[in-house]
Amino acid sequence: MAGRGELATDVPTAGQAGRDGRPARRILVPVSMSRRSAETLAVAAQVASAAGGQLRVLHVRQYDPPMPRCPSRFYPYTAAEAGAVLDEAMLVVWGFGVPAAPAIVEAPRGELAAAIAAQAAAWPADMIAMTRRPRRPISVLLLGSLPDQVMRRAACPVLAVHPGAAASAGRRTGRRSSHGRFSRHASR
């Protein structure tokens, strides 16, 4: 399990600790417009289910701050599109039978990690589960990845799920799920 400043590479079990040595029962899962978030939701739902926990599915709606001659914020997508992202994410979570609550927050572009860490502290999350998206090495070197930025700011452990992790684990166990590529038994 990753602590502050560490990268998680394995899937935690119900017995592994979250914040302050307690089992990870309150898991915050930030989701985006990308479909890659479904794999992270599947892994987080498995951990929460095993620990008798719950999820908070978070979407951060980013905006560009107002400019001098334009006093309003610019949002790259509408509030309805943000709601649709959460609706789709909640369908994945409910398929696992895990209690979950959706949340949308707004943050200026470039402050995504701070918004996620603030929501984790306000809720209080035992763990944050995030998707680790493939990026060009130069951008990771210059900016760092979003999970890395959240790890630096969050007071709880951060689990970074690599794309394809849940699907490949499901193929190894030979189990299939009604969720397409995802298996409920991916952590085995």
C-alpha positions as CSV (number, residue, x, y, z in Angstrom):
1,M,0.0,0.0,0.0
2,A,1.4,3.4,-0.9
3,G,1.9,6.0,1.7
4,R,2.7,9.6,1.2
5,G,5.1,10.0,-1.7
6,E,5.1,6.3,-2.6
7,L,3.6,4.6,-5.6
8,A,1.3,1.7,-5.1
9,T,1.9,-1.2,-7.5
10,D,-0.2,-4.0,-6.0
11,V,-3.9,-4.2,-5.1
12,P,-4.5,-3.9,-1.4
13,T,-6.6,-6.5,0.4
14,A,-9.2,-5.9,3.1
15,G,-6.7,-6.6,5.8
16,Q,-4.2,-3.9,4.6
17,A,-4.3,-0.6,6.3
18,G,-5.5,2.8,5.1
19,R,-5.2,5.9,7.1
20,D,-3.9,5.4,10.7
21,G,-3.6,1.6,10.4
22,R,-7.3,1.1,9.9
23,P,-8.7,-1.0,7.0
24,A,-9.4,1.1,3.9
25,R,-13.2,1.4,4.2
26,R,-13.7,4.9,2.8
27,I,-12.2,5.1,-0.7
28,L,-12.3,8.2,-2.9
29,V,-12.2,7.5,-6.6
30,P,-11.7,10.5,-8.9
31,V,-13.1,9.8,-12.4
32,S,-12.7,11.6,-15.7
33,M,-14.1,11.8,-19.1
34,S,-11.8,8.9,-20.1
35,R,-13.2,5.4,-20.0
36,R,-10.0,4.2,-18.3
37,S,-11.6,5.2,-14.9
38,A,-13.8,2.1,-15.1
39,E,-10.8,-0.2,-14.3
40,T,-9.9,1.9,-11.2
41,L,-13.6,1.8,-10.1
42,A,-13.6,-2.0,-10.4
43,V,-10.4,-2.4,-8.3
44,A,-11.7,0.2,-5.7
45,A,-15.1,-1.6,-5.5
46,Q,-13.4,-4.9,-4.9
47,V,-11.3,-3.4,-2.0
48,A,-14.3,-1.7,-0.5
49,S,-16.5,-4.8,-0.8
50,A,-13.9,-6.9,0.9
51,A,-13.5,-4.4,3.8
52,G,-17.3,-3.7,4.1
53,G,-16.6,-0.2,3.0
54,Q,-17.9,2.5,0.7
55,L,-16.8,4.6,-2.2
56,R,-17.1,8.3,-3.0
57,V,-16.9,8.8,-6.8
58,L,-15.6,12.2,-7.5
59,H,-15.5,14.2,-10.8
60,V,-13.5,17.4,-10.8
61,R,-15.0,19.8,-13.4
62,Q,-12.1,21.9,-14.5
63,Y,-12.3,25.4,-15.8
64,D,-10.1,28.1,-17.1
65,P,-10.0,31.1,-14.8
66,P,-11.5,34.4,-16.0
67,M,-9.4,36.6,-18.3
68,P,-9.1,40.4,-18.0
69,R,-11.8,41.2,-20.6
70,C,-13.9,38.1,-20.0
71,P,-15.2,38.0,-16.4
72,S,-16.7,34.5,-16.5
73,R,-15.1,31.0,-16.3
74,F,-14.7,28.8,-19.4
75,Y,-15.6,25.2,-18.9
76,P,-14.4,22.7,-21.6
77,Y,-17.6,20.7,-21.1
78,T,-21.1,21.2,-19.7
79,A,-22.5,20.3,-16.3
80,A,-24.7,17.7,-18.0
81,E,-21.6,16.0,-19.5
82,A,-20.0,16.0,-16.0
83,G,-23.1,14.4,-14.6
84,A,-23.1,11.8,-17.3
85,V,-19.5,10.9,-16.4
86,L,-20.7,10.3,-12.8
87,D,-23.7,8.3,-13.9
88,E,-21.6,6.0,-16.0
89,A,-19.1,5.5,-13.1
90,M,-21.9,4.8,-10.6
91,L,-23.3,2.0,-12.9
92,V,-19.9,0.3,-12.7
93,V,-19.8,0.6,-8.9
94,W,-23.3,-0.5,-8.3
95,G,-22.6,-3.6,-10.4
96,F,-20.3,-4.7,-7.6
97,G,-23.0,-4.0,-4.9
98,V,-20.8,-1.5,-3.1
99,P,-22.4,1.6,-1.5
100,A,-21.2,4.7,-3.2
101,A,-22.0,8.4,-3.4
102,P,-21.3,10.7,-6.3
103,A,-19.8,14.2,-6.1
104,I,-18.8,16.9,-8.5
105,V,-16.5,19.7,-7.6
106,E,-15.1,22.6,-9.6
107,A,-11.4,23.6,-9.8
108,P,-9.2,25.8,-11.9
109,R,-7.2,24.0,-14.6
110,G,-3.8,23.0,-13.0
111,E,-5.3,22.6,-9.5
112,L,-6.8,19.1,-10.0
113,A,-4.5,17.4,-7.5
114,A,-5.2,20.0,-4.9
115,A,-9.0,19.6,-5.4
116,I,-8.7,15.8,-5.1
117,A,-6.6,16.0,-1.9
118,A,-9.0,18.5,-0.4
119,Q,-12.0,16.3,-1.1
120,A,-10.2,13.3,0.4
121,A,-9.5,15.3,3.6
122,A,-13.0,16.7,3.8
123,W,-14.7,13.4,3.4
124,P,-12.2,11.8,5.3
125,A,-11.0,9.1,2.9
126,D,-8.9,6.2,4.1
127,M,-7.5,5.8,0.6
128,I,-7.6,7.4,-2.8
129,A,-7.7,5.1,-5.9
130,M,-6.6,6.7,-9.2
131,T,-6.0,5.7,-12.7
132,R,-2.4,6.0,-13.8
133,R,-2.7,7.0,-17.5
134,P,0.1,6.5,-20.0
135,R,2.0,9.7,-20.7
136,R,5.0,10.8,-22.6
137,P,8.2,10.5,-20.5
138,I,9.1,14.2,-21.0
139,S,5.7,15.4,-19.6
140,V,6.0,13.1,-16.6
141,L,9.6,14.4,-16.0
142,L,8.5,18.0,-16.2
143,L,5.1,17.9,-14.6
144,G,4.8,14.6,-12.9
145,S,1.7,12.5,-13.2
146,L,-1.6,13.3,-11.5
147,P,-1.3,10.4,-9.0
148,D,2.2,11.6,-8.1
149,Q,0.9,15.1,-7.5
150,V,-2.0,13.8,-5.4
151,M,0.4,11.6,-3.4
152,R,2.4,14.7,-2.5
153,R,-0.7,16.5,-1.2
154,A,-2.9,13.8,0.3
155,A,-2.8,12.7,3.9
156,C,-4.0,9.2,3.0
157,P,-2.5,6.5,0.8
158,V,-3.0,6.6,-2.9
159,L,-3.5,3.5,-5.0
160,A,-2.4,4.0,-8.6
161,V,-4.1,1.5,-11.0
162,H,-2.4,1.0,-14.3
163,P,-4.6,0.7,-17.4
164,G,-5.4,-2.9,-18.1
165,A,-4.6,-4.1,-14.6
166,A,-8.1,-5.3,-13.8
167,A,-8.7,-6.9,-17.2
168,S,-5.4,-8.8,-17.2
169,A,-6.0,-10.0,-13.6
170,G,-9.4,-11.3,-14.6
171,R,-7.9,-13.2,-17.6
172,R,-5.3,-14.8,-15.2
173,T,-8.1,-16.1,-12.9
174,G,-10.2,-17.2,-15.8
175,R,-13.2,-15.3,-14.5
176,R,-15.5,-13.1,-16.5
177,S,-17.8,-10.4,-15.4
178,S,-21.0,-8.9,-16.7
179,H,-19.0,-5.6,-16.8
180,G,-17.2,-6.5,-20.1
181,R,-13.5,-6.4,-19.5
182,F,-13.6,-6.2,-15.7
183,S,-13.7,-9.1,-13.2
184,R,-14.9,-8.9,-9.6
185,H,-12.0,-11.2,-8.7
186,A,-9.2,-9.0,-10.2
187,S,-7.3,-8.7,-6.9
188,R,-6.7,-12.5,-6.6
